[in-house]
Amino acid sequence: MRLVSYRQDGAQDGSWRPGVVVGDAVIDVEAIAGSDLQAELSQAPWSVRRLITASPGALAQLAQDAQQAVGKAVGTINDLTIGPPVPDPDKILCVGLNYLEHAVEADFEAPPAPTIFAKFRNSLIGPGAAVVIPSATKEADYEGEIAVVIGKRCRGVGVADAIGHVAGVMAFNDVSARDLQMQTPQWTVGKAVDTFAPCGPTLVLMDEIADVQQLELTTRLNGEIVQHASATQMIHPVAEVIAFLSRSMTLEPGDIIATGTPAGVGFVREPPLFLKDGDLIEVDIPGVGLLSNPIVAQR
């Protein structure tokens, strides 16, 4: 099953509603929710973050009901405003230097443990929304990534059980202001920029993912391939990253973990290849989705 956070143009409250995607049709979850799901999510507001905590049986019934309700769709994924699949996570945790070729190109050694930094909700945008490059940076860079979303609270989970706590997978772009990032040993100011965490277009639940570690990723800038890799090339596999994080913090449903970018980023190229006004950046994960965002310079 594939989930989105959407709103119809002209929505007065501006809030995101959870939807199920069937083909390109978006079916409002609350409109078709069965009694089991309604009982589990009785308190408003409804959201994708709350929805992924529902029992497997209630989610399976929702998937079946959505297939039967395509005629009642509120619109298509192309004509609705689609936000980040989880617009309200408790945490956005990112892994740096998690592909050996990327570590080498950036002149780092392979880290013995996952290198973790954070982004925040201000950075989140959905598909089609503009990545806005602020005047504070001249070196905005792309980083196509595979992201997982936690579905079950966990603390101290082992590697063997870690994937069982994942709700689903989505494309993610860890856009980075390199000049700001490299000014200090802490990367936050160059990473947690407004609009610098596009993700989506959907959250693909694990019932459609055979093996997250077998996924492939391609990043394209204006139609040209700039990154391509398999998740098999990760230094620290997804399960290991989840287990590592859960040693020191409780991972909550809706938490986003961006698992690192492969080689091919712009700042190491000769000449450097930075994002500019009018560009189009795409992160494509077969079986998961295509995330496409225009680049706009701050006016």
Phi and psi in degrees as a GROMACS rama.xvg file:
@    title "Ramachandran Plot"
@    xaxis  label "Phi"
@    yaxis  label "Psi"
@TYPE xy
-120.796  131.676  ARG-2
-116.966  146.917  LEU-3
-133.109  160.252  VAL-4
-107.253  124.967  SER-5
-136.126  163.545  TYR-6
-148.312  148.01  ARG-7
-81.0405  143.995  GLN-8
-57.3031  135.036  ASP-9
91.4785  -0.690397  GLY-10
-57.6207  130.697  ALA-11
-77.0812  -36.5595  GLN-12
-87.3206  -12.6853  ASP-13
71.985  6.70675  GLY-14
-84.6099  153.344  SER-15
-87.2506  138.903  TRP-16
-111.888  145.244  ARG-17
-80.5098  138.33  PRO-18
-135.565  155.302  GLY-19
-103.112  134.993  VAL-20
-100.913  123.937  VAL-21
-124.553  111.658  VAL-22
66.8727  -119.753  GLY-23
-111.652  5.69104  ASP-24
-83.3595  141.143  ALA-25
-111.722  121.387  VAL-26
-109.029  126.713  ILE-27
-64.9511  128.515  ASP-28
-64.8591  -46.53  VAL-29
-63.4087  -30.3179  GLU-30
-70.107  -24.2087  ALA-31
-118.468  4.13457  ILE-32
-62.9448  131.879  ALA-33
-75.3611  174.178  GLY-34
-62.5351  -37.55  SER-35
-62.6556  -45.9075  ASP-36
-67.4136  -40.2244  LEU-37
-61.7345  -38.873  GLN-38
-66.8866  -38.4587  ALA-39
-73.6534  -29.9125  GLU-40
-119.306  45.9045  LEU-41
-67.113  -28.1007  SER-42
-87.3216  133.355  GLN-43
-77.0458  159.791  ALA-44
-87.0198  157.413  PRO-45
-78.0596  147.063  TRP-46
-159.661  162.062  SER-47
-62.8973  -37.3591  VAL-48
-61.0372  -39.9432  ARG-49
-75.3963  -36.7302  ARG-50
-61.2791  -39.1607  LEU-51
-71.5484  -6.43971  ILE-52
-88.6904  -5.05512  THR-53
-66.9771  160.435  ALA-54
-67.2828  153.113  SER-55
-55.4126  -37.6903  PRO-56
-65.52  -41.252  GLY-57
-67.3378  -37.5155  ALA-58
-69.4146  -39.5348  LEU-59
-62.5691  -39.8393  ALA-60
-67.0123  -37.9349  GLN-61
-61.5269  -42.2473  LEU-62
-60.9767  -42.4597  ALA-63
-65.8127  -43.671  GLN-64
-63.8666  -36.4541  ASP-65
-64.5666  -39.0277  ALA-66
-59.9531  -34.0535  GLN-67
-84.9065  -8.96694  GLN-68
-113.078  18.1664  ALA-69
-57.502  -34.6888  VAL-70
-66.1362  -14.3745  GLY-71
-104.483  17.0212  LYS-72
-59.0393  145.785  ALA-73
-81.4685  -10.367  VAL-74
159.702  -168.716  GLY-75
-110.039  163.964  THR-76
-64.5646  -15.9496  ILE-77
-90.5972  -22.0407  ASN-78
-113.021  0.424739  ASP-79
-99.8378  158.402  LEU-80
-81.3566  116.749  THR-81
-105.116  125.941  ILE-82
-97.7698  -173.626  GLY-83
-59.9627  138.527  PRO-84
-52.4717  -40.7363  PRO-85
-119.342  94.4403  VAL-86
-79.6991  -7.82549  PRO-87
-130.581  49.3968  ASP-88
-69.5299  154.01  PRO-89
-70.8789  -38.5166  ASP-90
-141.6  145.812  LYS-91
-122.344  106.104  ILE-92
-110.334  130.822  LEU-93
-121.324  145.038  CYS-94
-105.443  126.077  VAL-95
-96.648  150.593  GLY-96
56.0404  45.2444  LEU-97
-100.63  4.40982  ASN-98
-122.314  129.753  TYR-99
-57.6841  -44.3756  LEU-100
-63.3481  -33.4563  GLU-101
-70.1375  -41.2135  HIS-102
-59.6296  -41.9393  ALA-103
-65.3037  -45.3032  VAL-104
-65.8261  -27.5757  GLU-105
-89.9321  4.27607  ALA-106
66.5469  40.6263  ASP-107
-120.164  154.996  PHE-108
-81.8806  156.349  GLU-109
-60.6342  123.457  ALA-110
-70.5505  137.463  PRO-111
-71.2436  -21.6684  PRO-112
-134.047  157.637  ALA-113
-56.2988  133.722  PRO-114
-90.2478  114.548  THR-115
-112.458  135.34  ILE-116
-139.701  171.443  PHE-117
-120.577  150.416  ALA-118
-117.608  177.186  LYS-119
-135.93  173.273  PHE-120
-59.1386  -28.8278  ARG-121
-60.9938  -21.2218  ASN-122
-85.2226  -16.8167  SER-123
-74.1092  132.729  LEU-124
-142.291  163.377  ILE-125
-99.8212  -173.416  GLY-126
-64.8635  140.458  PRO-127
84.0376  -17.7284  GLY-128
-74.8492  152.164  ALA-129
-81.3528  133.551  ALA-130
-81.1996  116.13  VAL-131
-99.241  117.681  VAL-132
-86.8537  114.794  ILE-133
-73.3322  160.169  PRO-134
-66.6152  -14.7755  SER-135
-70.4446  -15.6159  ALA-136
-125.629  146.247  THR-137
-114.653  3.11329  LYS-138
-133.858  58.8029  GLU-139
-78.5035  131.567  ALA-140
-128.791  153.939  ASP-141
-94.8262  153.568  TYR-142
-150.434  91.0434  GLU-143
-67.345  136.16  GLY-144
-146.277  158.286  GLU-145
-93.4087  127.64  ILE-146
-118.518  144.212  ALA-147
-114.954  152.676  VAL-148
-118.527  128.417  VAL-149
-69.6877  137.682  ILE-150
-111.637  -24.3363  GLY-151
-129.684  133.802  LYS-152
-56.4294  137.008  ARG-153
-148.145  148.177  CYS-154
-146.792  127.573  ARG-155
68.5878  31.5108  GLY-156
-75.636  145.112  VAL-157
-83.0977  162.974  GLY-158
-58.34  -41.1412  VAL-159
-64.332  -26.5755  ALA-160
-104.308  -3.67493  ASP-161
-64.1527  -44.726  ALA-162
-63.0857  -27.0456  ILE-163
-64.8259  -11.8113  GLY-164
-100.065  5.98645  HIS-165
-93.9967  131.579  VAL-166
-81.2788  -43.1441  ALA-167
-174.544  -173.417  GLY-168
-129.906  148.578  VAL-169
-152.048  162.738  MET-170
-78.497  150.648  ALA-171
-147.517  145.322  PHE-172
-125.853  108.92  ASN-173
-83.8514  70.1599  ASP-174
-60.5082  138.353  VAL-175
-135.792  136.057  SER-176
-92.7154  97.3879  ALA-177
-62.7852  -40.0347  ARG-178
-64.8642  -37.1897  ASP-179
-74.4851  -39.5773  LEU-180
-59.8773  -42.0097  GLN-181
-87.8739  0.514947  MET-182
-70.1987  -26.6962  GLN-183
-136.881  163.097  THR-184
-70.7957  -16.6139  PRO-185
-95.0236  128.701  GLN-186
-89.0061  -3.92891  TRP-187
-53.3738  -46.5192  THR-188
-64.3751  -26.0927  VAL-189
-93.6665  -5.52342  GLY-190
-109.413  -39.1927  LYS-191
-92.7281  39.0897  ALA-192
-76.2104  146.888  VAL-193
-52.5427  134.161  ASP-194
71.9626  6.42563  THR-195
-92.1321  22.7304  PHE-196
-139.144  65.4822  ALA-197
-64.275  144.142  PRO-198
-155.624  161.771  CYS-199
117.941  -153.58  GLY-200
-74.7423  -24.7897  PRO-201
-125.411  162.163  THR-202
-96.7379  113.778  LEU-203
-90.9584  113.956  VAL-204
-69.2794  160.584  LEU-205
-67.4855  -12.1572  MET-206
-67.4296  -13.9981  ASP-207
-108.592  0.591321  GLU-208
-111.647  110.159  ILE-209
-68.6312  -42.7505  ALA-210
-160.314  110.04  ASP-211
-60.7643  -27.7319  VAL-212
-78.3687  -4.04792  GLN-213
-104.477  3.30434  GLN-214
-70.5821  152.674  LEU-215
-116.984  153.914  GLU-216
-134.402  135.951  LEU-217
-131.428  131.793  THR-218
-110.585  132.965  THR-219
-123.474  136.975  ARG-220
-114.937  114.489  LEU-221
53.1323  39.517  ASN-222
86.9933  -9.05675  GLY-223
-97.8284  132.976  GLU-224
-69.7821  125.169  ILE-225
-116.298  -18.7143  VAL-226
-143.338  141.662  GLN-227
-156.634  127.955  HIS-228
-162.429  165.964  ALA-229
-106.739  145.669  SER-230
-62.5735  -15.6873  ALA-231
-63.8862  -17.9941  THR-232
-86.536  -0.609621  GLN-233
-63.008  139.116  MET-234
-67.4749  -45.8241  ILE-235
-116.151  106.49  HIS-236
-60.308  163.467  PRO-237
-55.9109  -45.8843  VAL-238
-61.4629  -38.5094  ALA-239
-65.7789  -39.8861  GLU-240
-62.9198  -45.4898  VAL-241
-61.6495  -46.0663  ILE-242
-61.2671  -42.5444  ALA-243
-60.8804  -47.5947  PHE-244
-63.9103  -39.3225  LEU-245
-73.0864  -8.68629  SER-246
-67.5452  -31.8759  ARG-247
-115.355  -13.2786  SER-248
-146.169  153.601  MET-249
-81.5628  124.19  THR-250
-89.194  128.401  LEU-251
-105.461  154.213  GLU-252
-54.33  132.633  PRO-253
96.4768  -14.9488  GLY-254
-61.36  136.836  ASP-255
-103.312  131.284  ILE-256
-121.581  110.499  ILE-257
-88.87  124.259  ALA-258
-94.0691  11.3877  THR-259
108.832  157.2  GLY-260
-110.947  146.271  THR-261
-82.7819  -177.83  PRO-262
-63.8275  157.832  ALA-263
114.337  6.07761  GLY-264
-64.6953  163.968  VAL-265
-77.1505  -32.2483  GLY-266
-72.5838  -17.3929  PHE-267
-94.5716  -3.87639  VAL-268
-77.3833  160.141  ARG-269
-120.764  107.319  GLU-270
-74.2848  165.189  PRO-271
-59.1407  149.556  PRO-272
-120.015  95.8357  LEU-273
-104.329  154.758  PHE-274
-70.5824  143.209  LEU-275
-140.38  164.251  LYS-276
-53.3976  130.558  ASP-277
94.9215  -8.87273  GLY-278
-72.0372  162.247  ASP-279
-128.558  122.789  LEU-280
-112.214  135.192  ILE-281
-130.911  137.126  GLU-282
-118.699  119.374  VAL-283
-120.065  119.734  ASP-284
-121.745  103.311  ILE-285
-53.7006  133.567  PRO-286
85.9027  -11.0008  GLY-287
-116.17  -50.9166  VAL-288
151.174  169.204  GLY-289
-111.277  119.269  LEU-290
-102.248  119.591  LEU-291
-126.662  130.762  SER-292
-141.63  132.507  ASN-293
-77.271  156.173  PRO-294
-107.779  129.749  ILE-295
-131.01  133.365  VAL-296
-79.8862  141.236  ALA-297
-60.7804  130.404  GLN-298
